Each structure stands twice: as structure tokens, then as C-alpha cells.
Amino acid sequence: EGKEGDEYSTTGKVINGYVLVRVDGETKGKIGKDGSTVTYVYKPIGSWIPNIPGQPTNPIKYPNNPDDPTKPGKPTETLPYVEGFTPKDKDGNPLKPVDPTDPTKGYIVPDLPTDPSQDTPINYVANKANLVVKYVDENGKDLIPAETTEGKEGDEYTTSGKVIPGYVLVRVEGETKGKIGKDGSTVTYVYK
């Protein structure tokens, strides 16, 4: 409230969940004869979008900068750990774990885009893991070539021994059926 000719000065405010994109009008000056209007225009701030297969999407909003309404803040958020999957940035690069010795603590979010109103998709990609089935004698020598099946961690598998002329199956090392482990799984059929 003032009169024509009075000096004024305005500033944009930090509004949680929004980023200031432009100002219509003069942010400071003298009140005109018909008054003066300054409009601060905001857009919703973007989010990291974790795309986890088989799970609902729970966007994580970028933080606001407490001092500058035109910029996002410094991220402190982490992306969730999902067993059997690795989160990757928009360029397909794996994200870094918060604690390299314990990925269950989550992952560091990627850098914010130049336009902080744009979302950043994070695609969770199934970890590759192989199932190897070996057929060996008691000295570990291959009797027939090993069979390798490409899969993903957590894939179900079932294996069985083979009839190998002149040999009898004596034991199995590893699980004959189950789920492929994080580093792959090996089943060894031992014959004599």
C-alpha cells in the first residue's frame, strides 16, 4: 500500500514444491499513477521418478533452495535399493550406492536437470546372472560341455542330471532347482 511516486522493492518467495521461472513487471521502482503490479510466475519443481518393475511409481520431489526461489536445493534424498535391480540414470549409467559396502542403504540421486521443472526418470534394470550346469567326473574334468543359461537374478530354474554312457551320477553340488543368485548360480553333477 502506498501512493504514486513511492519507492518499492519486491522479491520472489521460496514456495515449497515450486520454482520461480519469471517475473512480470518491475521488481523495484516507483509506484505508477495507476499503481504497479509485479507477478512472480512459478512452475512445479520436478521429481526423480524411480521406475521399478512391478511396483507403483513413487516420485521423489527435488528439494527447494531455501534462499533462492529460482533454483532447486542441494539433494539429500536417496533412491531405494531393490534386490536384483540396479538403478540407472537417463544415460544408462548405474547410480552410486550411498555406502559402497552396503547398497541396501540406497543410491545417490543423479544430478538435477538444467530446467528444475523437468522430471528425471530412474530406470531400475534387472541384474544379469547366469546359471551354469556342469557334468564332471570326481576329478572335476568335464564329461560333456557345461551349459550356461543367461538370466537375471531371481529367475527360477530347474536342472537335471544327464545319462552319460559309462558313468553313474554320485552326487550333486549346488541346488538342482531354485532361483538364480546375485552372482549367478552353478549346479555341478558329479559322476564316476
RAGI-V818676 format. One record per residue. N is the residue number from 1. RES is the residue in one small letter. BURIAL is + if it has 24 or more other ideal C-beta (glycine too) atoms within 12 Angstrom, else -. Layout:
# RAGI-V818676
n->[N	N]
res->[RES	RES]
burial->[BURIAL	BURIAL]
This chain:
# RAGI-V818676
n->[1	2	3	4	5	6	7	8	9	10	11	12	13	14	15	16	17	18	19	20	21	22	23	24	25	26	27	28	29	30	31	32	33	34	35	36	37	38	39	40	41	42	43	44	45	46	47	48	49	50	51	52	53	54	55	56	57	58	59	60	61	62	63	64	65	66	67	68	69	70	71	72	73	74	75	76	77	78	79	80	81	82	83	84	85	86	87	88	89	90	91	92	93	94	95	96	97	98	99	100	101	102	103	104	105	106	107	108	109	110	111	112	113	114	115	116	117	118	119	120	121	122	123	124	125	126	127	128	129	130	131	132	133	134	135	136	137	138	139	140	141	142	143	144	145	146	147	148	149	150	151	152	153	154	155	156	157	158	159	160	161	162	163	164	165	166	167	168	169	170	171	172	173	174	175	176	177	178	179	180	181	182	183	184	185	186	187	188	189	190	191	192]
res->[e	g	k	e	g	d	e	y	s	t	t	g	k	v	i	n	g	y	v	l	v	r	v	d	g	e	t	k	g	k	i	g	k	d	g	s	t	v	t	y	v	y	k	p	i	g	s	w	i	p	n	i	p	g	q	p	t	n	p	i	k	y	p	n	n	p	d	d	p	t	k	p	g	k	p	t	e	t	l	p	y	v	e	g	f	t	p	k	d	k	d	g	n	p	l	k	p	v	d	p	t	d	p	t	k	g	y	i	v	p	d	l	p	t	d	p	s	q	d	t	p	i	n	y	v	a	n	k	a	n	l	v	v	k	y	v	d	e	n	g	k	d	l	i	p	a	e	t	t	e	g	k	e	g	d	e	y	t	t	s	g	k	v	i	p	g	y	v	l	v	r	v	e	g	e	t	k	g	k	i	g	k	d	g	s	t	v	t	y	v	y	k]
burial->[-	-	-	-	-	-	-	-	-	-	-	+	-	-	-	-	-	+	+	+	-	-	-	-	-	-	-	-	-	-	-	-	-	-	-	+	-	-	-	-	-	+	-	-	+	+	+	+	+	+	+	+	-	-	-	-	-	-	-	+	+	+	+	+	-	-	-	-	+	+	+	+	+	-	+	-	+	+	+	+	+	+	-	+	+	+	+	+	+	-	-	-	-	-	+	-	-	-	-	-	-	-	+	-	-	+	+	+	+	+	-	+	-	-	-	+	+	-	+	+	+	+	+	+	-	+	+	-	+	+	+	+	+	+	+	+	-	-	-	-	-	-	+	-	-	-	-	-	-	-	-	+	+	+	+	-	+	-	+	-	+	-	-	-	-	-	-	-	-	-	-	-	-	-	-	-	-	-	-	+	+	-	-	+	+	+	+	+	+	+	+	-]
